[in-house]
Amino acid sequence: MERRSDVLVLGAGAAGLAAAVRLQRAGLTVRVLEARDRVGGRVATVYEDGTGLALELGAEFVHGRPREVLRLARAAGVRLRQMPDHHGLWWRGELEDGDAAFDFGDTFTRASSDLEAGEDRAIGEVLTARARAEGWPAKRRALARTYVEGFYAAPYERASARAIAQMERGVGATGGIAPSRAVEGYARVLAPLARGLAPGALVLNAVASEVRWERGRVQVLAATQEGAALGLFEAERLLVTLPVGVLRAPPDAAGALRFRPALPEKERAAGALEMGPLVKVLLRFRHAFWREHAASAPYDFFHAPGQPFPTWWTLAPQRTAHLVGWVGDSGALALGGEPPGAVLEAALGTLARLFSRPRPALRAELESWRVQDWQEEPFTRGGYCVIPTGALPARAALGEPVEDTLYFAGEALAPRGQEGTVAGALASGTQVAEALLRARGRQAR
């Protein structure tokens, strides 16, 4: 195996693949080290036995019309189909139409206007003040928390109001929050990037544990997940696209990365950010019982504030008998590390209340199930980056190159407003690759 290259890339998620392809197109030799035995990172599609149906353990929706995602989908022959965006709300024991209650529109961006210039406060504090001023009913207050903790996997009492408003504006700029899904699977959207890598450029099952560096020279020590040494990989520059959860991991944790010499500024920056806990459950039933009752038939999203799994959706526009449950932040922390069977029971308990259906009846109708606890996944350690109050400067500090040798990219470092998205990760990888090429060009002159 060739161990020298112009650039080493750590991580074959969306950012790492996009960066590697751009650098390669510029004529550089690139090697991508990926700890898993697959590419995609938090884009993790599995295909159901028998039906071949694409099920998403990670990223699932395309919000708006992000240009690069659309381009890759066309290149891969993947259909992006818009999902009906109608929300059912379980409130005080009844399922009702939740579209009006769940439509926050520009609520978050208006709330951020309550901040003084340069000020930042927790989103919960800002929304509570606005709720009091506008007389929000209890239902809307509960859904605001559900939205923050679900959509952003962020702590209501600590997440930056300024950062969330920024992300809300970013979603609006790409066409709004209305979701589409990749019918053939999100992993196939990234396939053109993986296919674009030169033979031998991608090394799977390569867990990087140590980066030894000096200006203009990098050595990365790696081994397989099973512990077999892969030795040192060398390059002039290193591009790190690992999630914040991995960068924050203790030195002795599985998948953790050490820098020698150490990077205290990067450690402080990563430590100021957080990784939003996230648990997802995918259930297939014998039949889609929710479509058989007038109260639940109109909806493809369901919300049950305060329940162990407060957010659910179907696989619409495909008509299947699947339900997907999602919980972030404190709810995900409560389930984190629990046996999959216990997580399943929590999910079925929520559905029993949501659809007024006995739990034993639900269990009898259940054909298959999967639990994905992203905080327990050692090469991710959470769903996506959360920016606590006052931590926006830390994001900028984490993204700064080190002596034109170490570069950083990923969804946490996406262009403003695109954090936490596949589109943002793709843009981050491409932009950092461009910055590296510009620096290299200046050095060559």
SULDAMO-V900065 format. One record per run of one state. SS is the DSSP state (alpha for helix, beta for strand, coil for the rest). FROM is the first residue (numbers start at 1). TO is the last residue. If there is no record, write none. Layout:
# SULDAMO-V900065
ss->(SS & SS)
from->(FROM & FROM)
to->(TO & TO)
This chain:
# SULDAMO-V900065
ss->(coil & beta & coil & beta & alpha & coil & beta & coil & beta & coil & beta & coil & beta & coil & beta & coil & alpha & coil & beta & coil & beta & coil & beta & coil & alpha & coil & alpha & coil & beta & alpha & coil & alpha & coil & beta & alpha & coil & beta & coil & alpha & coil & beta & coil & beta & coil & beta & coil & beta & coil & alpha & coil & beta & coil & alpha & coil & beta & coil & beta & coil & alpha & coil & alpha & coil & beta & coil & beta & coil & beta & alpha & coil & alpha & coil & alpha & beta & alpha & coil & beta & coil & beta & coil & alpha & coil & beta & coil & beta & coil & alpha & coil & alpha & coil)
from->(1 & 4 & 11 & 13 & 14 & 26 & 30 & 34 & 40 & 41 & 45 & 48 & 54 & 57 & 61 & 64 & 67 & 77 & 80 & 83 & 87 & 92 & 94 & 98 & 99 & 103 & 107 & 113 & 122 & 123 & 135 & 138 & 152 & 159 & 161 & 174 & 179 & 183 & 186 & 196 & 202 & 204 & 207 & 215 & 217 & 224 & 229 & 241 & 244 & 248 & 258 & 261 & 264 & 273 & 274 & 276 & 278 & 286 & 289 & 293 & 294 & 298 & 301 & 304 & 311 & 314 & 322 & 329 & 336 & 340 & 355 & 359 & 366 & 374 & 377 & 385 & 387 & 388 & 389 & 392 & 400 & 402 & 403 & 406 & 409 & 411 & 414 & 422 & 445)
to->(3 & 10 & 12 & 13 & 25 & 29 & 33 & 39 & 40 & 44 & 47 & 53 & 56 & 60 & 63 & 66 & 76 & 79 & 82 & 86 & 91 & 93 & 97 & 98 & 102 & 106 & 112 & 121 & 122 & 134 & 137 & 151 & 158 & 160 & 173 & 178 & 182 & 185 & 195 & 201 & 203 & 206 & 214 & 216 & 223 & 228 & 240 & 243 & 247 & 257 & 260 & 263 & 272 & 273 & 275 & 277 & 285 & 288 & 292 & 293 & 297 & 300 & 303 & 310 & 313 & 321 & 328 & 335 & 339 & 354 & 358 & 365 & 373 & 376 & 384 & 386 & 387 & 388 & 391 & 399 & 401 & 402 & 405 & 408 & 410 & 413 & 421 & 444 & 445)
